[in-house]
Amino acid sequence: MLEPTPQEFEQFERGGFFVRPGLLSAAEVDQFRAHARRELEAEAANQAVMEKGDQEGNKTLLKMWNTAEDDQYGLLARDERLVGLARGVIGKDIYLYSHKMTMKQPGEGGAWEWHQDFGYWHQYGCLAPEMLSIWIALDKSTAANGCLQVMPDTHRLGRLNHIRQDGQTNVDPEYLQAALDRYALRYVEMEAGDALVFHCNLLHRSDANRSDTYRWGYICSYNAVENAPFKRVRDYGNYEELKPVAAGSFMNAA
């Protein structure tokens, strides 16, 4: 199914997120993950990917693409299954805002502190929170290896103040504590191929990977066309026509 189900849409509206199990098949995950591991670990060895540190000095590897090319990454970002979910939830014409890989290596992948994506996308020129992300687990994602954590319903708070700390953009500690006092925390454990669709104002974070397993995730973020940045601050996120491709097209890419 390309569109969100009525139940998924209700979950998104009420809680700010939903999980679509098995968005990618096992064969699709295996091929995409093997290609990414081979290519991106080679780039990491040559220091050609970004490193994001946490408060304890652990590092998460990060690879971001500014446009969606006709390679495996770009074709998955334009896959009609992801585009259908994003368009159905946002309810307007959309474009690809960004796509990236977050790579928590065994025993060393760093933590991400509490934040809203719109906390910094707003600073990049997007006026309205008509934005969401789809996070696809490429490995089994658990509490032990640093799965995503969310605070359900916090998308209703609107954009909270954010500050820069240790190379990350985090929610102001005073507002964060107030949110933690009021809202429950949920660990979103996922199987490889599952997809988490979440609102740009949903508070989320992840722990460091202290396990002996990989925890990689591929993230595509989408924005309403009419909400494209009114100023150019970054090389990514600016409007570019979205050209969807058939499901699984990335499997035939080089």
C-alpha positions in Angstrom: 0.0 0.0 0.0 1.4 3.4 -1.0 -0.8 5.6 1.1 -1.0 5.5 4.9 -3.9 3.5 6.2 -6.6 5.3 8.2 -5.2 3.8 11.4 -1.7 4.9 10.5 -2.9 8.4 9.8 -4.8 8.5 13.1 -1.7 7.3 14.9 0.4 10.1 13.3 -2.2 12.8 14.1 -2.6 11.7 17.7 0.9 10.6 18.6 3.2 12.1 16.0 4.5 8.8 14.5 3.7 5.3 13.3 5.7 2.3 12.3 5.1 0.6 8.9 6.4 -3.0 9.4 8.3 -4.5 6.4 8.3 -1.4 4.2 11.3 -3.0 2.5 11.5 -6.7 1.9 14.3 -8.9 3.3 15.9 -9.1 -0.2 15.7 -5.3 -0.6 17.3 -4.8 2.8 20.0 -7.3 2.2 21.0 -5.7 -1.1 20.8 -2.1 0.0 22.6 -2.7 3.3 25.4 -4.7 1.6 25.9 -2.0 -0.9 25.9 0.7 1.7 28.2 -1.1 4.1 30.8 -1.8 1.3 30.7 1.7 -0.1 30.3 3.9 3.1 32.7 1.9 5.3 35.3 2.4 2.6 34.5 6.2 2.6 34.7 6.2 6.4 38.1 4.6 6.3 39.2 7.5 4.0 37.5 10.1 6.3 35.0 10.9 3.6 31.9 10.8 5.8 30.9 13.1 8.7 31.4 12.2 12.3 29.0 13.4 15.0 30.2 13.1 18.6 28.2 12.8 21.8 28.9 14.0 25.3 31.0 10.9 26.1 33.1 11.2 23.0 31.4 8.4 21.0 31.1 8.9 17.3 28.2 8.3 14.9 29.1 8.2 11.2 26.8 10.3 9.0 26.5 10.5 5.2 24.2 13.0 3.6 23.2 13.6 0.0 22.1 17.0 -1.3 20.1 15.6 -4.3 18.5 12.3 -5.2 20.6 10.9 -8.0 19.9 7.7 -10.0 21.9 5.6 -7.6 20.6 3.2 -4.9 20.3 6.0 -2.3 18.6 8.5 -4.6 16.2 5.9 -6.1 15.1 4.7 -2.6 14.5 8.3 -1.6 12.1 8.6 -4.6 10.6 5.1 -4.2 6.8 5.4 -4.6 6.3 3.7 -1.3 8.1 6.3 0.7 6.7 9.2 -1.4 3.2 7.8 -1.0 3.4 7.6 2.7 4.9 11.1 3.0 2.5 12.7 0.6 -0.5 11.0 2.2 0.4 12.2 5.7 1.4 15.8 4.8 -1.6 16.0 2.5 0.1 18.4 0.0 2.5 18.2 -2.9 5.9 17.4 -1.5 9.6 17.2 -2.4 12.6 15.5 -0.9 14.1 17.7 1.7 17.2 15.5 2.5 18.3 11.9 2.7 21.1 10.5 4.8 22.5 7.4 6.5 23.3 7.3 10.2 25.8 4.6 11.0 26.2 3.4 14.6 29.1 0.9 14.5 29.3 -1.9 17.0 30.4 -0.7 20.4 31.0 2.8 19.4 28.1 4.5 17.7 27.3 7.7 19.6 24.1 9.0 21.2 21.8 11.7 19.8 20.3 14.0 22.4 16.6 15.0 22.6 15.6 17.3 19.7 13.0 18.1 17.2 14.0 18.2 13.5 12.0 21.4 13.0 14.1 22.9 15.8 16.8 23.5 13.2 14.9 23.2 9.9 13.0 26.3 11.0 16.4 28.1 11.3 17.1 27.0 7.7 14.2 28.9 6.3 11.2 26.6 6.6 8.2 28.5 8.1 5.7 25.7 8.8 6.1 22.3 10.4 4.7 20.6 7.2 7.6 18.2 7.2 8.3 14.6 8.3 10.9 11.9 8.2 10.9 8.2 7.3 13.6 6.3 9.1 14.2 2.8 7.7 16.0 0.3 9.9 18.7 -1.6 8.0 19.6 -3.7 11.0 17.5 -5.0 13.9 17.2 -1.9 16.0 16.9 -2.4 19.8 17.4 -0.6 23.0 20.8 -2.3 23.3 22.2 -0.9 20.1 20.7 2.6 20.3 17.3 2.4 18.7 15.3 5.6 18.3 13.3 6.8 21.4 10.3 9.1 21.1 8.0 11.1 23.4 4.5 10.4 21.9 2.3 13.4 21.6 5.1 16.0 21.8 4.6 17.1 18.2 1.6 19.0 19.6 3.9 21.3 21.7 5.0 23.2 18.6 8.6 24.2 18.0 10.6 24.3 21.3 13.8 26.4 21.9 17.0 24.6 20.8 20.6 25.3 21.7 23.9 24.1 20.3 25.7 21.6 22.6 28.7 19.4 21.9 28.2 19.6 18.1 24.5 18.8 18.3 21.3 20.9 18.2 19.3 20.0 21.3 16.2 21.0 23.1 16.8 23.7 25.7 17.3 21.7 29.0 14.6 23.6 30.9 12.0 22.8 28.3 13.2 19.3 27.9 12.8 18.6 31.7 9.3 19.9 31.6 8.5 17.6 28.7 10.1 14.6 30.4 8.0 15.3 33.5 4.8 15.3 31.4 5.3 12.7 28.6 6.2 9.1 28.5 9.3 7.7 26.8 9.0 4.9 24.3 11.8 2.9 22.7 10.9 2.2 19.1 12.4 -1.3 18.5 12.3 -2.3 14.9 13.2 -5.2 12.6 15.3 -4.6 9.5 13.1 -3.2 6.8 10.6 -1.5 9.1 10.0 2.2 8.7 9.2 4.8 11.4 7.3 7.8 10.0 7.5 10.8 12.4 6.4 14.4 12.6 9.1 17.1 12.5 8.1 18.4 15.9 8.2 15.0 17.6 10.8 14.9 20.4 13.2 12.0 19.7 16.7 10.8 20.6 18.8 7.6 20.7 21.4 6.1 23.0 25.0 5.1 22.1 25.4 1.6 20.6 27.0 -0.4 23.4 26.3 -3.8 21.7 28.3 -5.9 19.3 25.8 -5.4 16.5 25.5 -2.7 13.8 22.6 -0.1 14.0 22.4 1.6 10.6 19.4 3.6 9.5 18.5 5.4 6.2 16.5 8.6 6.7 14.4 10.4 4.1 12.8 13.7 5.0 10.1 15.4 3.0 8.7 18.9 2.9 5.6 20.5 1.5 6.4 22.3 -1.8 4.9 25.5 -0.6 7.0 25.3 2.6 10.3 25.3 0.8 12.9 27.5 2.5 12.4 31.2 1.8 16.2 31.7 2.1 19.2 29.5 1.1 21.1 28.5 4.2 22.2 25.0 3.4 23.1 23.1 0.2 20.3 20.7 1.0 16.6 21.2 1.7 16.0 23.6 -1.2 13.2 22.8 -3.6 13.9 20.3 -6.4 11.1 18.6 -8.3 10.4 15.2 -6.9 10.3 12.4 -9.5 9.0 9.2 -7.9 10.1 5.9 -9.3 8.5 2.4 -9.1 8.9 0.4 -5.9 12.2 -1.4 -5.8 13.8 0.5 -8.6 17.0 0.9 -6.5 17.6 -2.8 -6.8 18.6 -2.3 -10.4 21.0 0.5 -9.8 24.7 0.1 -10.0 
